[in-house]
Amino acid sequence: MYYLVKIRFESQEDSGKIKKTREQFLVEADTIGEAEKITIDRFGTGLSECFLESIQESKILDVIFKS
């Protein structure tokens, strides 16, 4: 099962202004809780703080990789 995870990163520019960057990721997991844990494990210890904005079940059934 796939989940669409929306996260926000915040970083401080040299001028002191807070810059917000939003990104979306497709996460393979069995539950919403597992998708949250996978995302936090991947991005929680980065250079800038990561905030989970939303997690929802994706309508995508499968991902076909190039061979």
The first five atom37 places (N, CA, C, CB, O) and aatype in JSON, in Angstrom:
{
  "aatype": [12, 18, 18, 10, 19, 11, 9, 1, 13, 6, 15, 5, 6, 3, 15, 7, 11, 9, 11, 11, 16, 1, 6, 5, 13, 10, 19, 6, 0, 3, 16, 9, 7, 6, 0, 6, 11, 9, 16, 9, 3, 1, 13, 7, 16, 7, 10, 15, 6, 4, 13, 10, 6, 15, 9, 5, 6, 15, 11, 9, 10, 3, 19, 9, 13, 11, 15],
  "atom_mask": [
    [1, 1, 1, 1, 1],
    [1, 1, 1, 1, 1],
    [1, 1, 1, 1, 1],
    [1, 1, 1, 1, 1],
    [1, 1, 1, 1, 1],
    [1, 1, 1, 1, 1],
    [1, 1, 1, 1, 1],
    [1, 1, 1, 1, 1],
    [1, 1, 1, 1, 1],
    [1, 1, 1, 1, 1],
    [1, 1, 1, 1, 1],
    [1, 1, 1, 1, 1],
    [1, 1, 1, 1, 1],
    [1, 1, 1, 1, 1],
    [1, 1, 1, 1, 1],
    [1, 1, 1, 0, 1],
    [1, 1, 1, 1, 1],
    [1, 1, 1, 1, 1],
    [1, 1, 1, 1, 1],
    [1, 1, 1, 1, 1],
    [1, 1, 1, 1, 1],
    [1, 1, 1, 1, 1],
    [1, 1, 1, 1, 1],
    [1, 1, 1, 1, 1],
    [1, 1, 1, 1, 1],
    [1, 1, 1, 1, 1],
    [1, 1, 1, 1, 1],
    [1, 1, 1, 1, 1],
    [1, 1, 1, 1, 1],
    [1, 1, 1, 1, 1],
    [1, 1, 1, 1, 1],
    [1, 1, 1, 1, 1],
    [1, 1, 1, 0, 1],
    [1, 1, 1, 1, 1],
    [1, 1, 1, 1, 1],
    [1, 1, 1, 1, 1],
    [1, 1, 1, 1, 1],
    [1, 1, 1, 1, 1],
    [1, 1, 1, 1, 1],
    [1, 1, 1, 1, 1],
    [1, 1, 1, 1, 1],
    [1, 1, 1, 1, 1],
    [1, 1, 1, 1, 1],
    [1, 1, 1, 0, 1],
    [1, 1, 1, 1, 1],
    [1, 1, 1, 0, 1],
    [1, 1, 1, 1, 1],
    [1, 1, 1, 1, 1],
    [1, 1, 1, 1, 1],
    [1, 1, 1, 1, 1],
    [1, 1, 1, 1, 1],
    [1, 1, 1, 1, 1],
    [1, 1, 1, 1, 1],
    [1, 1, 1, 1, 1],
    [1, 1, 1, 1, 1],
    [1, 1, 1, 1, 1],
    [1, 1, 1, 1, 1],
    [1, 1, 1, 1, 1],
    [1, 1, 1, 1, 1],
    [1, 1, 1, 1, 1],
    [1, 1, 1, 1, 1],
    [1, 1, 1, 1, 1],
    [1, 1, 1, 1, 1],
    [1, 1, 1, 1, 1],
    [1, 1, 1, 1, 1],
    [1, 1, 1, 1, 1],
    [1, 1, 1, 1, 1]
  ],
  "atom_positions": [
    [[0.85, -1.16, 0.0], [0.0, 0.0, 0.0], [0.91, 1.24, 0.0], [-0.97, -0.01, 1.23], [1.99, 1.24, 0.59]],
    [[0.45, 2.28, -0.66], [1.22, 3.51, -0.76], [0.48, 4.66, -0.09], [1.51, 3.84, -2.22], [-0.74, 4.75, -0.12]],
    [[1.27, 5.54, 0.52], [0.71, 6.72, 1.19], [1.39, 7.97, 0.65], [0.9, 6.63, 2.74], [2.6, 7.98, 0.42]],
    [[0.6, 9.01, 0.44], [1.11, 10.3, 0.02], [1.41, 11.11, 1.29], [0.11, 11.06, -0.91], [0.5, 11.43, 2.06]],
    [[2.67, 11.41, 1.48], [3.11, 12.12, 2.68], [3.56, 13.52, 2.28], [4.26, 11.35, 3.42], [4.42, 13.68, 1.41]],
    [[2.98, 14.53, 2.91], [3.38, 15.91, 2.66], [4.14, 16.41, 3.87], [2.13, 16.82, 2.37], [3.66, 16.34, 5.0]],
    [[5.35, 16.92, 3.62], [6.19, 17.41, 4.71], [6.64, 18.85, 4.43], [7.41, 16.5, 4.92], [6.61, 19.31, 3.29]],
    [[7.04, 19.52, 5.48], [7.52, 20.89, 5.37], [8.85, 20.98, 6.1], [6.5, 21.92, 5.96], [9.0, 20.5, 7.22]],
    [[9.81, 21.59, 5.43], [11.11, 21.87, 6.03], [11.2, 23.36, 6.3], [12.29, 21.39, 5.11], [10.71, 24.16, 5.5]],
    [[11.81, 23.73, 7.4], [12.05, 25.13, 7.7], [13.54, 25.34, 7.93], [11.22, 25.59, 8.93], [14.18, 24.6, 8.68]],
    [[14.06, 26.37, 7.29], [15.47, 26.71, 7.49], [15.6, 28.22, 7.58], [16.35, 26.14, 6.33], [14.79, 28.97, 7.01]],
    [[16.6, 28.65, 8.29], [16.82, 30.08, 8.47], [17.86, 30.56, 7.47], [17.26, 30.41, 9.92], [18.96, 30.02, 7.39]],
    [[17.49, 31.6, 6.7], [18.41, 32.18, 5.74], [19.39, 33.09, 6.46], [17.64, 32.96, 4.65], [19.21, 33.4, 7.64]],
    [[20.43, 33.52, 5.77], [21.45, 34.4, 6.35], [20.84, 35.7, 6.86], [22.53, 34.71, 5.33], [21.33, 36.3, 7.82]],
    [[19.76, 36.14, 6.21], [19.1, 37.39, 6.62], [18.27, 37.21, 7.89], [18.21, 37.9, 5.49], [17.78, 38.19, 8.46]],
    [[18.1, 35.97, 8.34], [17.3, 35.69, 9.53], [15.87, 35.27, 9.22], [0.0, 0.0, 0.0], [15.14, 34.85, 10.11]],
    [[15.49, 35.38, 7.96], [14.14, 35.01, 7.54], [14.01, 33.49, 7.5], [13.81, 35.63, 6.16], [14.93, 32.79, 7.08]],
    [[12.84, 32.98, 7.93], [12.57, 31.55, 7.91], [12.04, 31.18, 6.52], [11.55, 31.14, 9.02], [11.06, 31.75, 6.05]],
    [[12.7, 30.21, 5.88], [12.28, 29.73, 4.56], [11.56, 28.4, 4.75], [13.51, 29.58, 3.59], [12.09, 27.48, 5.37]],
    [[10.34, 28.3, 4.19], [9.55, 27.07, 4.27], [9.54, 26.39, 2.92], [8.1, 27.36, 4.75], [9.26, 27.02, 1.9]],
    [[9.86, 25.1, 2.91], [9.84, 24.3, 1.69], [8.92, 23.12, 1.92], [11.28, 23.83, 1.3], [9.07, 22.37, 2.88]],
    [[7.95, 22.95, 1.01], [7.01, 21.83, 1.11], [7.33, 20.82, 0.02], [5.53, 22.32, 1.0], [7.61, 21.18, -1.12]],
    [[7.27, 19.53, 0.39], [7.54, 18.46, -0.56], [6.57, 17.31, -0.31], [9.0, 17.98, -0.44], [6.03, 17.17, 0.78]],
    [[6.37, 16.5, -1.35], [5.49, 15.33, -1.25], [6.3, 14.08, -1.57], [4.28, 15.47, -2.21], [7.18, 14.09, -2.43]],
    [[5.98, 13.01, -0.87], [6.66, 11.73, -1.08], [5.64, 10.61, -1.11], [7.72, 11.48, 0.01], [4.63, 10.66, -0.41]],
    [[5.92, 9.61, -1.91], [5.12, 8.41, -1.94], [5.84, 7.38, -1.09], [4.89, 7.89, -3.42], [6.99, 7.02, -1.38]],
    [[5.18, 6.9, -0.04], [5.81, 5.99, 0.92], [5.09, 4.65, 0.89], [5.79, 6.59, 2.36], [3.86, 4.59, 0.98]],
    [[5.85, 3.58, 0.75], [5.27, 2.24, 0.8], [5.25, 1.78, 2.26], [6.09, 1.23, -0.09], [6.28, 1.74, 2.93]],
    [[4.04, 1.44, 2.74], [3.88, 1.0, 4.13], [2.57, 0.23, 4.26], [3.91, 2.22, 5.12], [1.72, 0.29, 3.38]],
    [[2.43, -0.49, 5.37], [1.2, -1.25, 5.61], [0.13, -0.42, 6.31], [1.5, -2.48, 6.44], [-1.06, -0.69, 6.15]],
    [[0.55, 0.59, 7.07], [-0.39, 1.43, 7.81], [0.06, 2.89, 7.76], [-0.51, 0.95, 9.29], [1.2, 3.19, 7.39]],
    [[-0.84, 3.79, 8.12], [-0.49, 5.2, 8.2], [0.62, 5.41, 9.25], [-1.73, 6.06, 8.56], [1.54, 6.19, 9.03]],
    [[0.52, 4.71, 10.36], [1.53, 4.83, 11.41], [2.91, 4.41, 10.92], [0.0, 0.0, 0.0], [3.92, 5.05, 11.25]],
    [[2.95, 3.34, 10.14], [4.24, 2.89, 9.6], [4.78, 3.91, 8.59], [4.09, 1.5, 8.94], [5.98, 4.16, 8.55]],
    [[3.9, 4.49, 7.76], [4.32, 5.52, 6.81], [4.9, 6.72, 7.54], [3.13, 5.96, 5.93], [5.9, 7.3, 7.11]],
    [[4.28, 7.1, 8.66], [4.79, 8.21, 9.47], [6.17, 7.89, 10.03], [3.81, 8.54, 10.62], [7.07, 8.72, 9.98]],
    [[6.33, 6.68, 10.56], [7.62, 6.27, 11.14], [8.72, 6.25, 10.08], [7.49, 4.88, 11.81], [9.83, 6.72, 10.32]],
    [[8.41, 5.7, 8.91], [9.39, 5.64, 7.82], [9.83, 7.05, 7.43], [8.81, 4.9, 6.6], [11.02, 7.3, 7.22]],
    [[8.87, 7.96, 7.35], [9.18, 9.34, 6.95], [10.02, 10.04, 8.01], [7.89, 10.13, 6.7], [11.0, 10.71, 7.67]],
    [[9.65, 9.9, 9.26], [10.42, 10.53, 10.35], [11.83, 9.95, 10.43], [9.69, 10.34, 11.71], [12.79, 10.69, 10.63]],
    [[11.95, 8.63, 10.26], [13.27, 8.0, 10.28], [14.14, 8.53, 9.14], [13.15, 6.47, 10.18], [15.35, 8.68, 9.3]],
    [[13.54, 8.81, 8.0], [14.28, 9.26, 6.82], [14.65, 10.74, 6.89], [13.47, 9.0, 5.56], [15.76, 11.12, 6.52]],
    [[13.72, 11.58, 7.37], [13.94, 13.03, 7.31], [14.05, 13.71, 8.67], [12.84, 13.66, 6.54], [14.37, 14.9, 8.73]],
    [[13.79, 13.01, 9.74], [13.74, 13.63, 11.06], [15.07, 14.13, 11.58], [0.0, 0.0, 0.0], [15.09, 14.99, 12.47]],
    [[16.18, 13.62, 11.07], [17.5, 14.0, 11.59], [18.3, 14.8, 10.57], [18.27, 12.77, 12.01], [19.53, 14.77, 10.6]],
    [[17.62, 15.5, 9.68], [18.31, 16.28, 8.64], [18.84, 17.59, 9.19], [0.0, 0.0, 0.0], [18.79, 17.84, 10.4]],
    [[19.34, 18.4, 8.29], [19.9, 19.7, 8.67], [18.83, 20.67, 9.14], [20.66, 20.29, 7.51], [19.09, 21.51, 10.0]],
    [[17.63, 20.58, 8.57], [16.55, 21.47, 8.99], [15.41, 20.64, 9.56], [16.06, 22.34, 7.81], [15.25, 19.46, 9.24]],
    [[14.61, 21.28, 10.4], [13.52, 20.58, 11.05], [12.45, 20.19, 10.04], [12.91, 21.46, 12.15], [12.14, 20.95, 9.12]],
    [[11.89, 18.99, 10.21], [10.89, 18.43, 9.31], [9.55, 18.35, 10.04], [11.33, 17.03, 8.78], [9.49, 17.88, 11.17]],
    [[8.48, 18.81, 9.39], [7.14, 18.73, 9.96], [6.25, 17.93, 9.02], [6.56, 20.15, 10.19], [6.19, 18.2, 7.83]],
    [[5.56, 16.94, 9.57], [4.58, 16.18, 8.78], [3.32, 17.02, 8.67], [4.29, 14.79, 9.42], [2.71, 17.35, 9.69]],
    [[2.91, 17.35, 7.47], [1.69, 18.14, 7.28], [0.48, 17.25, 7.07], [1.85, 19.08, 6.11], [-0.6, 17.54, 7.58]],
    [[0.65, 16.15, 6.32], [-0.47, 15.23, 6.12], [0.02, 13.9, 5.59], [-1.51, 15.83, 5.16], [1.08, 13.81, 4.96]],
    [[-0.78, 12.88, 5.86], [-0.54, 11.54, 5.31], [-1.91, 11.02, 4.89], [0.17, 10.57, 6.36], [-2.86, 11.05, 5.66]],
    [[-1.98, 10.55, 3.65], [-3.24, 9.96, 3.21], [-2.96, 8.78, 2.3], [-4.11, 11.02, 2.48], [-1.92, 8.73, 1.63]],
    [[-3.88, 7.84, 2.29], [-3.72, 6.67, 1.45], [-3.76, 7.1, -0.02], [-4.83, 5.62, 1.75], [-4.62, 7.88, -0.43]],
    [[-2.82, 6.59, -0.79], [-2.73, 6.93, -2.21], [-3.64, 6.01, -3.02], [-1.27, 6.83, -2.71], [-3.9, 4.87, -2.63]],
    [[-4.11, 6.53, -4.14], [-4.89, 5.71, -5.07], [-3.99, 4.92, -6.0], [-5.84, 6.58, -5.88], [-4.47, 4.11, -6.8]],
    [[-2.69, 5.14, -5.9], [-1.73, 4.41, -6.73], [-1.68, 2.96, -6.27], [-0.32, 5.07, -6.66], [-1.48, 2.69, -5.08]],
    [[-1.85, 2.04, -7.2], [-1.87, 0.62, -6.85], [-0.5, 0.0, -6.83], [-2.74, -0.13, -7.81], [-0.22, -0.88, -6.02]],
    [[0.37, 0.46, -7.71], [1.69, -0.13, -7.8], [2.62, 0.82, -8.54], [1.64, -1.52, -8.51], [2.16, 1.71, -9.26]],
    [[3.9, 0.64, -8.36], [4.91, 1.42, -9.07], [5.65, 0.44, -9.97], [5.9, 2.16, -8.06], [6.14, -0.6, -9.53]],
    [[5.73, 0.79, -11.25], [6.43, -0.05, -12.21], [7.79, 0.56, -12.46], [5.61, -0.21, -13.54], [7.9, 1.68, -12.97]],
    [[8.83, -0.17, -12.11], [10.2, 0.33, -12.26], [10.73, -0.06, -13.63], [11.11, -0.23, -11.15], [10.36, -1.1, -14.18]],
    [[11.59, 0.78, -14.16], [12.21, 0.44, -15.44], [13.16, -0.71, -15.25], [12.95, 1.65, -16.06], [13.75, -0.86, -14.18]],
    [[13.32, -1.53, -16.29], [14.19, -2.69, -16.16], [15.53, -2.47, -16.81], [13.55, -3.9, -16.76], [16.38, -3.36, -16.79]]
  ]
}
